[in-house]
């Protein structure tokens, strides 16, 4: 009887993780469509991509509710191990960050819709590079979630500054452009808002990575706490991941990372 109860507990916690992974992939899909759209505003296929982003938002919101309800159901059962408690806490926080990334994908899609009404709007020079950096951060954080790998999560932490640098340089470029060409003020403001959305997506990817490290290794690394070495040193042994995490990890039932930082 005890064995059956233990199996049930395992299934409940695995279900929570699978819910998280499913939501993460939906969010990543919406974000990738939004990123492709913002750097290809004049492309005819962008209208369809933007529409798909809007259609995914209700699904993402519903998945957030389902995960929260499942986590609360687990909390009511009581008698947790340390690992189980960390999983529940991390799951409740990760779903919030995933939902916010979904909202920011919608915000990017709205910027694209506005820009498409301004023929000739050209994206800033470094915007595509910024979207690549953001996409890599989200892909790594979701890969870390799927593989329960804190080392991969640690790699995300070192990338946030790069995204901030892109945001600052693009802002300076657009500000100079607006002072010289007043006709470019409105489209430039839309691109400035877009870089803000991208920077916030990167921040949420960082939050997710921090929560994964807490779940897997029991370390609170927010605000630079808990890691005795830099993120670069921690992640030196792991190859860089920039592909879409769904393609990388489509058949996942991964072994958890049990190493210590």
Backbone as JSON, one array per atom type, in Angstrom:
{
  "sequence": "XXXXXXXXXXXXXXXXXXXXXXXXXXXXXXXXXXXXXXXXXXXXXXXXXXXXXXXXXXXXXXXXXXXXXXXXXXXXXXXXXXXXXXXXXXXXXXXXXXXXXXXXXXXXXXXXXXXXXXXXXXXXXXXXXXXXXXXXXXXXXXXXXXXXXXXXXXXXXXXXXXXXXXXXXXXXXXXXXXXXXXXXXXXXXXXXXXXXXXXXXXXXXXXXXXXXXXXXXXXXXXXXXXXXXXXXXXXXXXXXXXXXXXXXXXXXXXXXXXXXX",
  "N": [[0.83, -1.2, 0.0], [1.92, 1.22, 0.84], [3.83, 1.53, -1.13], [2.25, 1.99, -3.4], [1.11, 4.43, -2.7], [3.41, 5.99, -2.65], [4.08, 5.91, -5.35], [1.94, 7.29, -6.43], [2.4, 9.86, -5.36], [4.8, 10.47, -6.69], [3.91, 10.56, -9.35], [2.2, 12.77, -9.22], [3.97, 14.9, -8.73], [5.63, 14.7, -10.97], [3.74, 15.29, -12.89], [3.3, 17.99, -12.36], [5.77, 19.06, -13.18], [5.68, 18.36, -15.9], [3.48, 19.86, -16.75], [4.59, 22.4, -16.42], [6.65, 22.32, -18.37], [5.13, 22.05, -20.7], [3.7, 24.47, -20.71], [5.89, 26.18, -20.89], [6.87, 25.63, -23.45], [4.77, 26.52, -25.06], [4.85, 29.25, -24.46], [7.41, 29.84, -25.39], [7.02, 29.37, -28.1], [5.19, 31.44, -28.76], [6.8, 33.66, -28.14], [8.98, 33.33, -29.96], [7.69, 33.72, -32.42], [6.96, 36.39, -32.12], [9.48, 37.6, -31.92], [10.56, 37.05, -34.44], [8.82, 38.54, -35.96], [9.25, 41.26, -35.2], [11.71, 41.93, -36.25], [11.28, 41.73, -38.9], [9.39, 43.46, -40.09], [8.18, 44.33, -42.49], [7.76, 42.03, -43.92], [5.56, 39.92, -45.7], [4.53, 37.61, -44.41], [4.42, 38.21, -41.78], [2.02, 39.15, -40.71], [0.49, 36.83, -40.27], [2.07, 35.58, -38.33], [1.9, 37.38, -36.19], [-0.82, 37.19, -35.64], [-0.9, 34.56, -34.68], [0.5, 34.82, -32.29], [-1.29, 36.34, -30.75], [-3.36, 34.48, -30.6], [-2.25, 32.47, -29.05], [-2.1, 33.52, -26.5], [-4.47, 33.27, -24.73], [-4.37, 30.5, -24.22], [-1.93, 30.22, -22.87], [-2.46, 31.74, -20.56], [-4.48, 30.19, -19.42], [-3.09, 27.85, -18.89], [-1.38, 28.74, -16.9], [-3.17, 29.05, -14.77], [-4.03, 26.39, -14.41], [-1.64, 25.14, -13.59], [-1.09, 26.54, -11.22], [-3.3, 25.74, -9.69], [-2.81, 23.0, -9.51], [-0.41, 22.99, -8.09], [-1.27, 24.1, -5.67], [-2.98, 22.08, -4.86], [-1.11, 20.11, -4.32], [0.19, 21.32, -2.16], [-1.75, 21.17, -0.21], [-1.65, 18.56, 0.51], [0.46, 18.19, 2.22], [3.33, 17.18, 4.31], [6.0, 17.23, 2.98], [9.05, 16.46, 1.24], [12.29, 18.11, 1.23], [13.09, 18.57, -1.43], [10.64, 18.35, -2.79], [9.17, 20.49, -1.72], [10.73, 22.65, -2.6], [10.36, 22.37, -5.35], [7.6, 22.93, -5.65], [7.48, 25.61, -4.74], [9.24, 26.82, -6.59], [7.87, 26.23, -8.98], [5.49, 27.75, -8.78], [6.57, 30.3, -8.95], [7.92, 30.23, -11.41], [5.84, 29.86, -13.27], [4.59, 32.34, -13.16], [6.58, 34.01, -14.25], [6.76, 32.88, -16.8], [4.2, 33.44, -17.79], [4.34, 36.21, -17.9], [6.31, 36.53, -19.86], [4.84, 35.6, -22.02], [2.89, 37.65, -22.12], [4.56, 39.79, -22.8], [5.38, 38.99, -25.3], [2.99, 39.37, -26.66], [2.86, 42.16, -26.38], [5.04, 42.87, -28.0], [4.04, 41.97, -30.45], [1.96, 43.79, -30.77], [3.46, 46.13, -31.12], [4.55, 45.54, -33.6], [2.24, 45.44, -35.2], [1.49, 48.15, -35.14], [3.76, 49.32, -36.35], [3.61, 48.26, -38.91], [1.74, 49.81, -40.06], [3.11, 51.98, -40.79], [4.67, 52.57, -43.43], [7.89, 51.69, -44.65], [9.27, 51.65, -42.28], [12.2, 50.91, -40.64], [14.0, 48.44, -38.89], [16.22, 48.99, -36.07], [19.83, 48.83, -36.3], [21.09, 46.91, -34.57], [19.03, 45.41, -33.6], [18.21, 42.84, -34.43], [20.36, 41.26, -33.54], [20.01, 41.61, -30.82], [17.57, 40.29, -30.44], [18.38, 37.7, -31.0], [20.09, 37.19, -28.84], [18.26, 37.33, -26.72], [16.51, 35.26, -27.4], [18.26, 33.08, -27.11], [18.74, 33.13, -24.34], [16.19, 32.54, -23.27], [15.77, 30.03, -24.43], [17.84, 28.53, -23.25], [17.12, 28.7, -20.54], [14.71, 27.31, -20.56], [15.59, 24.86, -21.49], [17.14, 24.16, -19.29], [15.12, 23.83, -17.42], [13.76, 21.62, -18.48], [15.75, 19.62, -18.43], [16.39, 19.7, -15.79], [18.7, 21.0, -14.94], [21.1, 22.65, -13.33], [23.53, 23.78, -14.03], [23.27, 24.54, -16.7], [21.3, 26.44, -16.3], [22.75, 28.34, -14.89], [24.27, 29.47, -16.89], [22.55, 31.24, -18.11], [22.44, 33.42, -16.43], [24.66, 35.0, -16.88], [24.18, 36.29, -19.24], [22.43, 38.39, -19.17], [23.44, 41.0, -18.89], [24.49, 41.51, -21.43], [22.2, 41.77, -23.03], [21.14, 44.09, -21.89], [23.1, 45.9, -22.67], [22.75, 45.92, -25.47], [20.18, 47.09, -25.54], [20.72, 49.69, -24.54], [22.51, 50.69, -26.48], [20.96, 50.62, -28.81], [18.94, 52.39, -28.08], [20.41, 54.82, -27.94], [21.16, 55.05, -30.62], [18.65, 55.32, -31.89], [17.7, 57.62, -30.66], [19.48, 59.56, -31.62], [18.77, 59.37, -34.3], [16.14, 60.31, -34.23], [16.49, 62.98, -33.55], [17.59, 63.99, -35.84], [15.86, 63.3, -37.9], [12.75, 64.11, -37.92], [10.5, 62.85, -38.87], [10.85, 60.25, -38.25], [10.3, 59.88, -35.61], [7.93, 58.67, -34.45], [7.91, 55.88, -35.42], [10.45, 55.2, -34.36], [10.03, 55.43, -31.61], [8.34, 53.26, -31.25], [10.11, 51.15, -31.74], [11.89, 51.58, -29.63], [10.23, 50.97, -27.46], [9.91, 48.3, -28.08], [12.49, 47.28, -27.61], [12.55, 47.57, -24.89], [10.61, 45.71, -24.14], [11.93, 43.39, -24.96], [14.15, 43.42, -23.25], [12.86, 43.02, -20.81], [11.84, 40.45, -21.19], [14.25, 39.04, -21.16], [14.96, 39.5, -18.49], [12.96, 38.02, -17.17], [13.6, 35.47, -18.07], [16.02, 35.18, -16.75], [15.09, 35.18, -14.11], [13.68, 32.76, -14.12], [15.79, 30.96, -14.52], [17.2, 31.34, -12.11], [15.31, 30.33, -10.32], [15.25, 27.66, -11.08], [17.82, 26.82, -10.35], [17.53, 27.08, -7.6], [15.51, 25.15, -7.14], [16.76, 22.73, -8.06], [19.27, 22.58, -6.75], [18.99, 23.77, -4.3], [19.93, 26.32, -3.76], [19.88, 29.8, -3.24], [20.29, 32.12, -5.54], [19.66, 34.66, -6.21], [20.26, 38.11, -6.91], [22.98, 37.76, -7.0], [23.69, 36.12, -4.9], [24.91, 33.12, -3.26], [26.35, 31.83, -5.32], [29.56, 30.85, -5.49], [31.41, 31.2, -7.43], [31.87, 32.93, -10.57], [29.21, 33.25, -13.04], [30.25, 32.67, -15.51], [32.42, 30.98, -14.98], [31.1, 28.85, -13.77], [29.62, 27.84, -15.89], [31.46, 27.05, -17.78], [32.09, 24.52, -18.74], [30.03, 23.68, -20.31], [28.55, 23.34, -23.48], [27.53, 25.97, -25.72], [24.08, 26.85, -26.0], [21.79, 27.68, -28.4], [19.66, 27.07, -29.98], [16.14, 26.52, -30.71], [14.36, 25.36, -27.94], [12.42, 23.41, -28.08], [13.0, 21.9, -30.35], [15.46, 20.93, -29.55], [14.94, 19.36, -27.29], [12.82, 17.53, -27.65], [12.02, 14.97, -26.96], [11.92, 14.53, -24.2], [12.77, 12.94, -21.22], [14.37, 13.51, -18.83], [17.31, 12.91, -16.83], [17.7, 14.18, -13.55], [19.81, 16.95, -12.59], [22.29, 16.47, -10.27], [24.57, 17.44, -9.24], [26.75, 19.48, -7.19], [27.07, 23.02, -6.68]],
  "CA": [[0.0, 0.0, 0.0], [2.83, 2.35, 0.9], [4.46, 1.66, -2.43], [1.27, 2.61, -4.29], [1.0, 5.84, -2.31], [4.63, 6.65, -3.11], [3.98, 6.06, -6.79], [0.98, 8.38, -6.68], [3.1, 11.11, -5.08], [5.75, 10.71, -7.78], [3.14, 10.95, -10.53], [1.69, 14.12, -9.01], [5.06, 15.86, -8.91], [6.03, 14.64, -12.38], [2.7, 16.0, -13.62], [3.57, 19.41, -12.21], [6.91, 19.4, -14.05], [5.23, 18.26, -17.29], [2.67, 21.05, -16.99], [5.51, 23.52, -16.59], [7.33, 22.19, -19.65], [4.13, 22.32, -21.73], [3.48, 25.92, -20.72], [7.12, 26.82, -21.36], [6.98, 25.48, -24.91], [3.79, 27.43, -25.65], [5.39, 30.59, -24.31], [8.54, 29.97, -26.31], [6.46, 29.49, -29.45], [4.67, 32.81, -28.92], [7.93, 34.6, -28.14], [9.73, 33.2, -31.2], [6.91, 34.38, -33.48], [7.05, 37.83, -31.9], [10.84, 38.02, -32.25], [10.71, 37.03, -35.9], [8.0, 39.62, -36.52], [9.76, 42.61, -34.93], [12.87, 42.2, -37.1], [10.87, 41.57, -40.31], [8.09, 44.13, -40.06], [7.6, 44.46, -43.84], [7.58, 40.71, -44.53], [4.12, 39.61, -45.79], [4.11, 36.53, -43.51], [4.4, 38.69, -40.41], [0.63, 39.26, -40.24], [0.08, 35.53, -39.75], [2.81, 35.33, -37.1], [1.32, 38.23, -35.16], [-2.09, 36.58, -35.28], [-0.65, 33.36, -33.87], [0.88, 35.28, -30.95], [-2.52, 36.7, -30.05], [-4.15, 33.27, -30.35], [-1.61, 31.67, -28.01], [-2.18, 34.15, -25.18], [-5.45, 32.64, -23.82], [-3.9, 29.17, -23.82], [-0.89, 30.41, -21.86], [-3.12, 32.18, -19.33], [-5.2, 29.05, -18.85], [-2.1, 26.91, -18.34], [-0.91, 29.3, -15.63], [-4.19, 28.74, -13.75], [-3.99, 24.94, -14.17], [-0.43, 24.83, -12.81], [-1.28, 27.08, -9.87], [-4.26, 24.89, -8.98], [-2.16, 21.72, -9.22], [0.56, 23.24, -7.02], [-2.04, 24.28, -4.43], [-3.46, 20.75, -4.49], [0.03, 19.43, -3.69], [0.44, 21.95, -0.87], [-2.76, 20.71, 0.74], [-1.35, 17.19, 0.93], [1.4, 18.27, 3.34], [4.39, 16.17, 4.46], [6.88, 17.31, 1.82], [10.51, 16.45, 1.36], [12.86, 19.4, 0.85], [13.04, 18.68, -2.89], [9.26, 18.58, -3.21], [8.79, 21.85, -1.35], [11.41, 23.57, -3.52], [9.71, 22.26, -6.65], [6.32, 23.66, -5.61], [7.78, 27.04, -4.66], [9.8, 27.24, -7.88], [6.83, 26.15, -10.01], [4.6, 28.9, -8.64], [7.28, 31.48, -9.42], [8.23, 30.08, -12.83], [4.63, 30.09, -14.07], [4.37, 33.78, -13.23], [7.53, 34.56, -15.22], [6.37, 32.41, -18.14], [3.01, 34.2, -18.21], [4.78, 37.56, -18.24], [6.96, 36.46, -21.17], [3.74, 35.53, -22.98], [2.33, 39.0, -22.24], [5.52, 40.63, -23.51], [5.29, 38.59, -26.72], [1.81, 40.1, -27.18], [3.25, 43.57, -26.5], [5.87, 42.98, -29.21], [3.14, 41.83, -31.6], [1.26, 45.07, -30.9], [4.4, 47.07, -31.73], [4.65, 45.17, -35.02], [0.99, 45.88, -35.84], [1.59, 49.61, -35.31], [4.83, 49.63, -37.31], [3.18, 47.88, -40.26], [0.93, 50.92, -40.58], [4.06, 53.04, -41.11], [5.52, 52.0, -44.49], [9.28, 52.12, -44.67], [9.9, 51.57, -40.96], [13.34, 50.0, -40.67], [14.47, 48.12, -37.54], [17.58, 49.44, -35.76], [20.91, 47.97, -36.78], [21.43, 45.81, -33.67], [17.83, 44.8, -33.03], [18.21, 41.4, -34.68], [21.33, 40.65, -32.62], [19.39, 41.61, -29.49], [16.57, 39.21, -30.4], [19.12, 36.43, -30.94], [20.55, 37.03, -27.46], [17.09, 37.05, -25.89], [16.05, 33.91, -27.75], [19.2, 32.13, -26.52], [18.51, 33.1, -22.89], [14.94, 31.81, -22.99], [15.97, 28.63, -24.81], [18.67, 27.89, -22.23], [16.38, 28.57, -19.28], [13.72, 26.25, -20.72], [16.36, 23.62, -21.53], [17.5, 23.86, -17.9], [13.9, 23.32, -16.79], [13.47, 20.27, -18.99], [16.78, 18.69, -17.98], [16.64, 19.93, -14.36], [20.15, 21.16, -14.99], [21.46, 23.94, -12.75], [24.68, 24.33, -14.74], [22.72, 25.25, -17.86], [20.6, 27.63, -15.78], [23.76, 29.33, -14.51], [24.72, 30.17, -18.1], [21.61, 32.31, -18.43], [22.66, 34.56, -15.56], [25.74, 35.84, -17.39], [23.79, 36.89, -20.52], [21.51, 39.51, -18.97], [24.15, 42.27, -19.13], [24.62, 41.69, -22.87], [20.92, 42.3, -23.52], [21.06, 45.49, -21.43], [23.99, 46.7, -23.52], [22.05, 46.11, -26.74], [19.1, 48.06, -25.32], [21.29, 51.03, -24.4], [23.08, 51.15, -27.76], [19.86, 50.88, -29.75], [18.29, 53.63, -27.65], [21.25, 55.95, -28.36], [21.07, 55.14, -32.08], [17.33, 55.82, -32.26], [17.61, 59.0, -30.19], [20.19, 60.38, -32.6], [17.98, 59.38, -35.53], [14.95, 61.16, -34.03], [16.89, 64.39, -33.54], [17.94, 64.39, -37.2], [14.74, 63.06, -38.81], [11.54, 64.16, -37.1], [9.51, 61.91, -39.4], [11.14, 58.93, -37.7], [10.06, 59.87, -34.17], [6.91, 57.7, -34.06], [8.42, 54.5, -35.53], [11.57, 55.0, -33.45], [9.47, 55.19, -30.28], [7.84, 51.88, -31.23], [11.26, 50.26, -31.59], [12.4, 51.74, -28.27], [9.35, 50.16, -26.63], [10.2, 46.89, -28.38], [13.71, 46.89, -26.9], [12.18, 47.45, -23.48], [9.95, 44.4, -24.0], [12.97, 42.36, -25.08], [14.94, 43.43, -22.02], [12.04, 42.42, -19.75], [11.83, 39.0, -21.44], [15.53, 38.54, -20.66], [14.88, 39.52, -17.03], [12.14, 36.89, -16.73], [14.4, 34.27, -18.32], [16.97, 35.13, -15.64], [14.34, 34.75, -12.92], [13.4, 31.33, -14.27], [17.05, 30.25, -14.3], [17.47, 31.38, -10.67], [14.38, 29.42, -9.64], [15.67, 26.29, -11.38], [18.97, 26.54, -9.49], [16.98, 26.87, -6.25], [14.8, 23.86, -7.13], [17.63, 21.58, -8.27], [20.41, 22.53, -5.84], [18.68, 24.36, -3.01], [20.7, 27.55, -3.59], [19.24, 31.05, -3.63], [21.34, 32.9, -6.22], [19.16, 35.98, -6.58], [21.11, 39.25, -6.57], [24.38, 37.33, -6.91], [23.95, 35.31, -3.72], [24.94, 31.66, -3.34], [27.32, 31.29, -6.27], [30.9, 31.23, -5.08], [32.17, 31.55, -8.62], [31.07, 33.67, -11.54], [28.41, 32.4, -13.93], [31.12, 32.21, -16.6], [33.19, 29.83, -14.49], [30.19, 27.74, -13.53], [29.1, 27.27, -17.13], [32.54, 26.91, -18.75], [32.2, 23.17, -19.28], [28.83, 23.32, -21.06], [28.52, 23.96, -24.8], [26.51, 27.02, -25.84], [22.81, 26.42, -26.57], [21.05, 28.81, -28.96], [18.54, 26.61, -30.78], [14.84, 26.42, -30.08], [14.44, 24.26, -26.98], [11.51, 22.33, -28.47], [13.76, 21.04, -31.25], [16.56, 20.29, -28.83], [14.53, 18.48, -26.19], [11.45, 17.13, -27.98], [11.67, 13.65, -26.43], [12.57, 14.64, -22.9], [12.52, 12.41, -19.88], [15.78, 13.64, -18.51], [17.76, 12.65, -15.47], [17.97, 15.45, -12.9], [21.17, 17.32, -12.27], [22.46, 16.29, -8.84], [25.87, 17.94, -8.81], [26.72, 20.65, -6.31], [27.83, 24.16, -7.18]],
  "C": [[0.87, 1.26, 0.0], [3.5, 2.61, -0.44], [3.54, 2.34, -3.42], [1.12, 4.09, -3.99], [2.22, 6.62, -2.78], [4.62, 6.89, -4.61], [3.04, 7.2, -7.15], [1.63, 9.73, -6.46], [4.05, 11.46, -6.22], [5.04, 11.19, -9.03], [2.65, 12.38, -10.41], [2.78, 15.17, -9.24], [5.58, 15.87, -10.34], [5.01, 15.38, -13.25], [2.92, 17.5, -13.54], [4.7, 19.85, -13.13], [6.48, 19.36, -15.52], [4.33, 19.42, -17.67], [3.56, 22.26, -17.25], [6.18, 23.5, -17.96], [6.37, 22.5, -20.8], [3.86, 23.81, -21.85], [4.7, 26.64, -21.29], [7.24, 26.75, -22.88], [5.97, 26.38, -25.62], [4.29, 28.87, -25.6], [6.54, 30.82, -25.28], [8.05, 30.12, -27.74], [5.93, 30.88, -29.72], [5.81, 33.81, -29.02], [8.7, 34.53, -29.46], [9.01, 33.86, -32.37], [7.01, 35.9, -33.36], [8.44, 38.35, -32.27], [11.06, 38.06, -33.76], [9.97, 38.19, -36.53], [8.66, 40.99, -36.37], [10.98, 42.94, -35.77], [12.53, 42.08, -38.59], [9.5, 42.21, -40.52], [7.41, 44.15, -41.43], [7.37, 43.13, -44.54], [6.09, 40.37, -44.55], [3.65, 38.54, -44.8], [3.99, 36.98, -42.06], [2.99, 38.8, -39.86], [0.15, 37.96, -39.63], [0.79, 35.23, -38.43], [2.23, 36.11, -35.94], [-0.02, 37.64, -34.69], [-1.93, 35.35, -34.4], [-0.25, 33.72, -32.45], [-0.36, 35.61, -30.14], [-3.35, 35.47, -29.7], [-3.57, 32.42, -29.23], [-1.81, 32.24, -26.6], [-3.23, 33.51, -24.27], [-5.03, 31.27, -23.35], [-2.85, 29.28, -22.72], [-1.5, 30.82, -20.52], [-3.84, 31.03, -18.64], [-4.23, 28.06, -18.22], [-1.53, 27.42, -17.02], [-1.88, 28.93, -14.5], [-4.15, 27.26, -13.39], [-2.8, 24.57, -13.29], [-0.57, 25.34, -11.38], [-2.22, 26.19, -9.06], [-3.63, 23.55, -8.61], [-1.15, 21.88, -8.08], [-0.15, 23.42, -5.67], [-2.58, 22.94, -3.93], [-2.33, 19.96, -3.8], [0.32, 20.02, -2.31], [-0.53, 21.44, 0.2], [-2.47, 19.3, 1.25], [-0.4, 17.16, 2.12], [2.48, 17.21, 3.28], [5.31, 16.13, 3.24], [8.32, 17.0, 2.2], [11.01, 17.84, 0.96], [12.78, 19.61, -0.66], [11.63, 19.0, -3.38], [8.81, 20.0, -2.89], [9.45, 22.86, -2.29], [10.77, 23.54, -4.9], [8.41, 23.07, -6.67], [6.56, 25.16, -5.59], [8.29, 27.55, -6.0], [8.74, 27.24, -8.97], [5.9, 27.35, -9.97], [5.26, 30.18, -9.15], [7.55, 31.41, -10.92], [7.0, 30.34, -13.69], [4.34, 31.58, -14.2], [5.31, 34.42, -14.26], [7.19, 34.12, -16.64], [5.17, 33.21, -18.66], [3.39, 35.61, -18.61], [5.53, 37.57, -19.57], [5.9, 36.38, -22.27], [3.09, 36.89, -23.19], [3.26, 39.92, -23.04], [5.59, 40.27, -24.99], [4.1, 39.29, -27.38], [2.15, 41.58, -27.36], [4.11, 43.8, -27.74], [5.0, 42.88, -30.47], [2.34, 43.12, -31.83], [2.16, 46.14, -31.51], [4.5, 46.8, -33.23], [3.41, 45.65, -35.78], [1.02, 47.38, -36.11], [2.61, 49.97, -36.38], [4.43, 49.28, -38.74], [2.27, 48.93, -40.89], [1.8, 52.12, -40.95], [5.03, 52.52, -42.16], [6.93, 52.58, -44.44], [9.97, 52.09, -43.32], [10.99, 50.51, -40.98], [13.81, 49.72, -39.25], [15.88, 48.63, -37.31], [18.62, 48.37, -36.1], [21.13, 46.74, -35.89], [20.2, 45.11, -33.09], [17.82, 43.28, -33.24], [19.18, 40.67, -33.76], [20.76, 40.58, -31.2], [18.35, 40.49, -29.39], [17.23, 37.84, -30.34], [19.58, 36.15, -29.51], [19.39, 36.68, -26.53], [16.58, 35.64, -26.14], [16.94, 32.85, -27.1], [18.98, 32.01, -25.02], [17.27, 32.29, -22.55], [15.11, 30.33, -23.31], [16.8, 27.89, -23.76], [17.91, 27.7, -20.93], [15.34, 27.46, -19.38], [14.41, 24.89, -20.86], [16.77, 23.19, -20.13], [16.3, 23.31, -17.14], [13.64, 21.88, -17.2], [14.46, 19.25, -18.44], [17.06, 18.77, -16.48], [18.14, 20.13, -14.13], [20.53, 22.56, -14.52], [22.64, 24.58, -13.46], [24.22, 25.1, -15.98], [22.0, 26.52, -17.41], [21.59, 28.73, -15.44], [24.28, 30.11, -15.72], [23.83, 31.36, -18.44], [21.96, 33.58, -17.66], [23.71, 35.53, -16.12], [25.34, 36.6, -18.65], [22.95, 38.15, -20.36], [22.18, 40.85, -19.27], [24.29, 42.54, -20.62], [23.35, 42.29, -23.45], [20.75, 43.75, -23.12], [21.93, 46.4, -22.3], [23.37, 46.95, -24.89], [20.96, 47.17, -26.6], [19.63, 49.47, -25.28], [21.83, 51.55, -25.73], [21.98, 51.46, -28.77], [19.13, 52.16, -29.38], [19.09, 54.85, -28.11], [21.17, 56.16, -29.87], [19.74, 55.77, -32.5], [17.15, 57.27, -31.81], [18.31, 59.95, -31.15], [19.4, 60.5, -33.89], [16.78, 60.31, -35.4], [15.3, 62.64, -34.04], [17.19, 64.9, -34.95], [16.76, 64.27, -38.16], [13.44, 63.0, -37.99], [10.46, 63.2, -37.59], [9.69, 60.5, -38.82], [10.84, 58.82, -36.2], [9.08, 58.77, -33.77], [7.39, 56.26, -34.24], [9.59, 54.22, -34.59], [11.08, 54.73, -32.03], [8.93, 53.77, -30.16], [8.99, 50.89, -31.07], [11.9, 50.38, -30.21], [11.55, 50.93, -27.29], [9.64, 48.67, -26.83], [11.45, 46.43, -27.65], [13.46, 46.76, -25.4], [11.49, 46.11, -23.23], [10.98, 43.27, -24.05], [13.8, 42.27, -23.8], [14.17, 42.79, -20.87], [11.93, 40.91, -19.94], [13.12, 38.38, -20.9], [15.54, 38.49, -19.13], [14.07, 38.33, -16.51], [12.85, 35.57, -16.98], [15.43, 34.08, -17.21], [16.29, 34.66, -14.36], [14.07, 33.25, -12.95], [14.66, 30.51, -13.98], [17.4, 30.22, -12.81], [16.57, 30.42, -9.91], [14.73, 27.96, -9.9], [16.87, 25.9, -10.52], [18.5, 26.29, -8.06], [16.31, 25.51, -6.15], [15.79, 22.69, -7.14], [18.7, 21.45, -7.19], [20.16, 23.18, -4.49], [19.44, 25.63, -2.72], [19.89, 28.75, -4.06], [20.31, 31.95, -4.22], [20.82, 34.25, -6.69], [20.12, 37.06, -6.09], [22.56, 38.82, -6.31], [24.71, 36.5, -5.69], [24.16, 33.85, -4.08], [25.93, 31.07, -4.3], [28.71, 31.77, -5.88], [31.79, 31.6, -6.23], [31.28, 32.32, -9.56], [30.28, 32.71, -12.4], [29.25, 31.87, -15.07], [31.89, 30.98, -16.19], [32.29, 28.61, -14.3], [29.81, 27.05, -14.82], [30.18, 26.95, -18.15], [32.56, 25.55, -19.43], [31.02, 22.78, -20.16], [28.79, 24.05, -22.39], [27.36, 24.94, -24.9], [25.27, 26.47, -26.53], [22.09, 27.65, -27.1], [19.84, 28.37, -29.76], [17.25, 26.65, -29.97], [14.8, 25.19, -29.18], [13.5, 23.11, -27.35], [12.21, 21.36, -29.41], [14.86, 20.29, -30.54], [16.08, 19.17, -27.93], [13.13, 17.92, -26.41], [11.05, 15.8, -27.35], [12.19, 13.51, -25.0], [11.95, 13.75, -21.84], [13.91, 12.36, -19.29], [16.07, 13.3, -17.07], [18.07, 13.98, -14.82], [19.44, 15.66, -12.64], [21.33, 17.24, -10.76], [23.81, 16.78, -8.34], [25.69, 19.14, -7.91], [27.56, 21.76, -6.88], [29.1, 24.32, -6.34]]
}
